[in-house]
Amino acid sequence: MFNKPAHMVTVGDYLQIHALRHPKWDMRLDEGFHRVEWIDHLAGEALDPC
C-alpha cells in the first residue's frame, strides 16, 4: 500500500484516484490509479477560493 504525505509525492508515483468498486475480485491490478505527471505549488491569489 502507498502511504506518503502529500508534500512527499513525486513525479512517477501512482495515486489511487477512484474508490474501490465492487466486486473487488473483478478489479484489475491498476484500476483506479493514475501516475503523477506534473507537480506545482499554488501560492497567493491561486489559493483564493472566490
LOVEXPA-731898 format. One record per residue: residue number from 0; z, x, y of N, C-alpha, C in turn. Coordinates in Angstrom, 1 decimal. Last residue first. Example, Ala and Ser with C-alpha at 12.3 -4.5 7.8 and 13.67 -1.06 7.14 Angstrom:
2
+-----+--------+--------+--------+--------+--------+---------+--------+--------+--------+
: pos :    nup :  neast : nnorth :   caup : caeast : canorth :    cup :  ceast : cnorth :
+-----+--------+--------+--------+--------+--------+---------+--------+--------+--------+
:   1 :    7.1 :   12.8 :   -2.2 :    7.1 :   13.7 :    -1.1 :    7.9 :   12.9 :    0.0 :
:   0 :    7.8 :   13.2 :   -5.7 :    7.8 :   12.3 :    -4.5 :    7.8 :   13.2 :   -3.3 :
+-----+--------+--------+--------+--------+--------+---------+--------+--------+--------+
This chain:
50
+-----+--------+--------+--------+--------+--------+---------+--------+--------+--------+
: pos :    nup :  neast : nnorth :   caup : caeast : canorth :    cup :  ceast : cnorth :
+-----+--------+--------+--------+--------+--------+---------+--------+--------+--------+
:  49 :   -4.0 :  -12.5 :   32.2 :   -4.7 :  -13.5 :    33.1 :   -6.1 :  -13.2 :   33.4 :
:  48 :   -2.9 :  -10.3 :   30.9 :   -3.4 :  -11.4 :    30.1 :   -4.1 :  -12.5 :   30.9 :
:  47 :   -3.4 :   -7.0 :   31.6 :   -3.1 :   -8.2 :    32.2 :   -3.7 :   -9.4 :   31.4 :
:  46 :   -4.5 :   -4.7 :   30.5 :   -3.3 :   -5.3 :    29.8 :   -2.9 :   -6.6 :   30.4 :
:  45 :   -6.3 :   -3.8 :   32.3 :   -6.8 :   -4.3 :    31.0 :   -5.7 :   -4.9 :   30.2 :
:  44 :   -4.9 :   -2.8 :   34.5 :   -5.4 :   -4.2 :    34.5 :   -5.9 :   -4.7 :   33.2 :
:  43 :   -3.2 :   -0.4 :   32.6 :   -3.4 :   -1.1 :    33.8 :   -3.8 :   -2.5 :   33.7 :
:  42 :   -4.9 :    0.2 :   29.4 :   -3.9 :    0.5 :    30.4 :   -4.2 :   -0.3 :   31.7 :
:  41 :   -5.5 :    0.6 :   25.9 :   -5.6 :   -0.2 :    27.2 :   -4.5 :    0.2 :   28.1 :
:  40 :   -7.0 :    3.1 :   24.0 :   -5.7 :    2.6 :    24.5 :   -6.0 :    1.8 :   25.8 :
:  39 :   -9.0 :    3.1 :   21.1 :   -8.8 :    3.3 :    22.5 :   -7.5 :    2.7 :   22.9 :
:  38 :  -11.0 :    4.0 :   18.3 :   -9.6 :    3.7 :    18.8 :   -9.6 :    4.0 :   20.3 :
:  37 :  -13.2 :    3.0 :   15.7 :  -13.0 :    3.5 :    17.1 :  -11.6 :    3.1 :   17.5 :
:  36 :  -13.2 :    2.2 :   13.1 :  -14.3 :    3.0 :    13.5 :  -14.1 :    3.6 :   14.9 :
:  35 :  -11.4 :    1.5 :   10.2 :  -11.2 :    1.7 :    11.7 :  -12.4 :    2.7 :   12.1 :
:  34 :  -12.7 :   -0.8 :    7.9 :  -12.5 :    0.6 :     8.2 :  -12.4 :    0.7 :    9.8 :
:  33 :  -11.0 :   -3.6 :    6.5 :  -12.1 :   -3.1 :     7.4 :  -11.7 :   -1.7 :    7.8 :
:  32 :  -10.4 :   -6.0 :    3.9 :  -10.1 :   -4.8 :     4.6 :  -11.3 :   -4.4 :    5.5 :
:  31 :  -11.1 :   -8.2 :    2.3 :  -10.1 :   -8.4 :     3.4 :   -9.8 :   -7.2 :    4.2 :
:  30 :  -11.7 :   -6.4 :   -0.7 :  -11.9 :   -7.7 :     0.1 :  -10.7 :   -7.8 :    1.1 :
:  29 :  -11.7 :   -4.3 :   -2.4 :  -11.7 :   -4.0 :    -0.9 :  -11.8 :   -5.3 :   -0.1 :
:  28 :  -11.5 :   -5.5 :   -5.0 :  -10.6 :   -4.4 :    -4.6 :  -10.5 :   -4.3 :   -3.0 :
:  27 :  -12.0 :   -9.1 :   -4.9 :  -12.4 :   -7.7 :    -5.1 :  -11.4 :   -6.7 :   -4.5 :
:  26 :  -10.1 :  -11.8 :   -6.3 :  -10.4 :  -11.0 :    -5.1 :  -11.0 :   -9.6 :   -5.6 :
:  25 :   -9.2 :  -13.2 :   -8.4 :  -10.6 :  -13.4 :    -8.0 :  -11.1 :  -12.5 :   -6.9 :
:  24 :   -6.5 :  -13.0 :   -8.5 :   -7.3 :  -12.3 :    -9.5 :   -8.8 :  -12.3 :   -9.2 :
:  23 :   -5.6 :  -14.7 :   -6.5 :   -5.6 :  -13.3 :    -6.3 :   -6.5 :  -12.5 :   -7.3 :
:  22 :   -7.4 :  -17.7 :   -5.9 :   -6.5 :  -16.9 :    -6.7 :   -6.7 :  -15.4 :   -6.5 :
:  21 :   -6.3 :  -17.1 :   -2.6 :   -6.0 :  -17.4 :    -3.9 :   -7.2 :  -18.0 :   -4.6 :
:  20 :   -6.2 :  -14.3 :   -0.4 :   -6.6 :  -15.7 :    -0.7 :   -6.3 :  -15.9 :   -2.2 :
:  19 :   -4.3 :  -12.5 :    2.0 :   -4.7 :  -12.7 :     0.6 :   -5.1 :  -14.1 :    0.4 :
:  18 :   -5.7 :  -12.3 :    5.3 :   -4.6 :  -12.6 :     4.4 :   -5.2 :  -12.7 :    3.0 :
:  17 :   -7.6 :   -9.6 :    6.8 :   -7.5 :  -11.0 :     6.3 :   -6.4 :  -11.2 :    5.3 :
:  16 :   -7.4 :   -7.0 :    7.3 :   -7.6 :   -7.9 :     8.4 :   -7.6 :   -9.3 :    8.0 :
:  15 :   -5.9 :   -4.0 :    6.5 :   -6.1 :   -5.4 :     6.0 :   -6.2 :   -6.3 :    7.2 :
:  14 :   -7.7 :   -1.0 :    7.2 :   -6.6 :   -2.0 :     7.6 :   -6.9 :   -3.4 :    7.0 :
:  13 :   -8.2 :    2.3 :    6.6 :   -8.6 :    0.9 :     6.2 :   -7.4 :    0.0 :    6.5 :
:  12 :   -9.1 :    5.1 :    8.7 :   -8.1 :    4.3 :     8.0 :   -8.7 :    2.9 :    7.6 :
:  11 :  -11.1 :    6.0 :   10.4 :  -11.2 :    6.2 :     8.9 :  -10.2 :    5.5 :    8.1 :
:  10 :   -9.1 :    6.9 :   13.1 :  -10.4 :    6.5 :    12.6 :  -10.5 :    6.9 :   11.2 :
:   9 :   -5.6 :    6.0 :   12.6 :   -6.6 :    6.9 :    13.0 :   -8.0 :    6.4 :   12.5 :
:   8 :   -2.3 :    4.9 :   13.6 :   -3.6 :    4.6 :    13.0 :   -4.7 :    5.5 :   13.5 :
:   7 :    0.0 :    5.3 :   14.9 :   -0.4 :    6.3 :    14.0 :   -1.8 :    6.1 :   13.3 :
:   6 :    0.7 :    3.0 :   16.3 :    0.4 :    4.2 :    17.1 :   -0.1 :    5.4 :   16.2 :
:   5 :    1.4 :    1.2 :   14.2 :    0.1 :    1.0 :    14.9 :   -0.3 :    2.3 :   15.7 :
:   4 :    2.7 :    2.9 :   11.3 :    2.9 :    2.2 :    12.6 :    1.6 :    2.2 :   13.4 :
:   3 :    1.8 :    2.1 :    8.0 :    1.7 :    3.1 :     9.1 :    1.9 :    2.3 :   10.4 :
:   2 :    1.2 :    1.7 :    4.8 :    2.3 :    1.4 :     5.7 :    2.2 :    2.5 :    6.8 :
:   1 :   -0.7 :    0.5 :    2.2 :   -0.8 :    1.2 :     3.5 :    0.3 :    0.8 :    4.4 :
:   0 :    0.0 :    0.8 :   -1.2 :    0.0 :    0.0 :     0.0 :    0.0 :    0.9 :    1.2 :
+-----+--------+--------+--------+--------+--------+---------+--------+--------+--------+
